[in-house]
Amino acid sequence: MVRNLADPRQVRYLLGALVALVIADGVITEFIILNGLGRESNPFLKNIVGDSIFLTLKILGAVLCAVILRDIHRRYPRLAIAATCCFVALYSIIVLWNVGVFLMTA
């Protein structure tokens, strides 16, 4: 079965997965750092992890990225699908890494 790349359901599922993965990354990262099990490697986020604004910024950033990718999908569906798939794969690896760090140090 050949799928249409312009299918809005496909991009909605991918964007939903991306937002969920970014939020999961934020929650797991904050838990690991606040419990002294690890440290933040991202120099832009290093100073705000643990602050009340950290998860808010992660959520707003994820939603903003999803809106931008959705807009790109209207004009360039193949580019948007490819980029979203890459981001989902990247954040899947990041979340798996964070879970692995937690399991190895807990």
C-alpha positions as CSV (number, residue, x, y, z in Angstrom):
1,M,0.0,0.0,0.0
2,V,1.5,3.3,-1.1
3,R,0.9,6.2,1.2
4,N,0.4,9.8,0.1
5,L,3.0,12.1,1.6
6,A,0.5,14.9,1.7
7,D,-1.8,12.9,4.0
8,P,-2.5,15.3,6.9
9,R,-3.0,12.4,9.3
10,Q,0.5,11.1,8.8
11,V,2.1,14.5,9.6
12,R,-0.2,14.9,12.6
13,Y,0.9,11.6,14.1
14,L,4.6,12.4,13.5
15,L,4.2,15.9,15.0
16,G,2.3,14.5,18.0
17,A,5.1,11.9,18.5
18,L,7.7,14.7,18.2
19,V,6.0,16.9,20.8
20,A,5.5,13.9,23.2
21,L,9.2,12.9,22.8
22,V,10.4,16.5,23.5
23,I,8.2,16.7,26.6
24,A,9.4,13.3,27.8
25,D,13.0,14.4,27.3
26,G,12.3,17.4,29.5
27,V,10.6,15.5,32.2
28,I,13.3,12.7,32.3
29,T,16.1,15.2,32.1
30,E,14.8,17.3,35.0
31,F,14.2,14.2,37.1
32,I,17.8,12.9,36.5
33,I,19.4,16.2,37.2
34,L,17.4,17.1,40.3
35,N,18.1,13.7,41.8
36,G,21.9,14.1,41.1
37,L,22.0,11.1,38.6
38,G,23.4,13.1,35.7
39,R,24.0,16.5,34.2
40,E,22.7,18.5,31.3
41,S,25.0,18.6,28.2
42,N,23.2,21.3,26.3
43,P,25.0,24.6,27.2
44,F,21.8,26.6,26.4
45,L,19.7,24.6,28.9
46,K,22.3,23.9,31.5
47,N,21.5,26.9,33.6
48,I,17.7,26.6,33.5
49,V,17.2,22.9,34.3
50,G,15.4,22.7,37.6
51,D,13.8,26.1,37.2
52,S,10.0,26.3,36.9
53,I,10.5,27.7,33.4
54,F,12.4,24.7,32.0
55,L,9.5,22.5,31.2
56,T,7.4,25.5,30.0
57,L,10.1,26.3,27.5
58,K,10.4,22.7,26.4
59,I,6.7,22.5,25.8
60,L,6.4,25.9,24.1
61,G,9.5,25.1,21.9
62,A,8.0,21.7,20.9
63,V,4.7,23.2,20.0
64,L,6.3,26.0,18.0
65,C,8.4,23.5,16.1
66,A,5.3,21.4,15.3
67,V,3.5,24.5,14.0
68,I,6.4,25.5,11.8
69,L,6.8,21.9,10.5
70,R,3.1,21.8,9.8
71,D,3.3,25.0,7.8
72,I,6.3,23.7,5.9
73,H,4.2,20.5,5.1
74,R,1.6,22.6,3.3
75,R,4.2,23.8,0.8
76,Y,6.8,21.1,0.8
77,P,5.3,17.9,2.1
78,R,8.3,15.7,1.4
79,L,10.7,18.0,3.1
80,A,8.5,18.3,6.2
81,I,8.0,14.5,6.4
82,A,11.7,13.9,6.1
83,A,12.6,16.6,8.6
84,T,10.0,15.4,11.1
85,C,11.1,11.8,10.8
86,C,14.7,12.8,11.5
87,F,13.6,14.8,14.5
88,V,11.5,12.0,15.8
89,A,14.4,9.6,15.4
90,L,16.8,12.0,17.1
91,Y,14.5,12.6,20.1
92,S,13.8,8.8,20.3
93,I,17.5,8.3,20.7
94,I,17.8,11.1,23.3
95,V,14.9,9.7,25.3
96,L,16.3,6.2,25.2
97,W,19.7,7.6,26.3
98,N,18.1,9.4,29.2
99,V,16.1,6.3,30.3
100,G,19.4,4.3,30.0
101,V,21.2,6.8,32.2
102,F,18.4,6.6,34.8
103,L,18.4,2.8,34.8
104,M,22.1,2.5,35.0
105,T,22.4,5.0,37.9
106,A,19.3,4.1,39.9
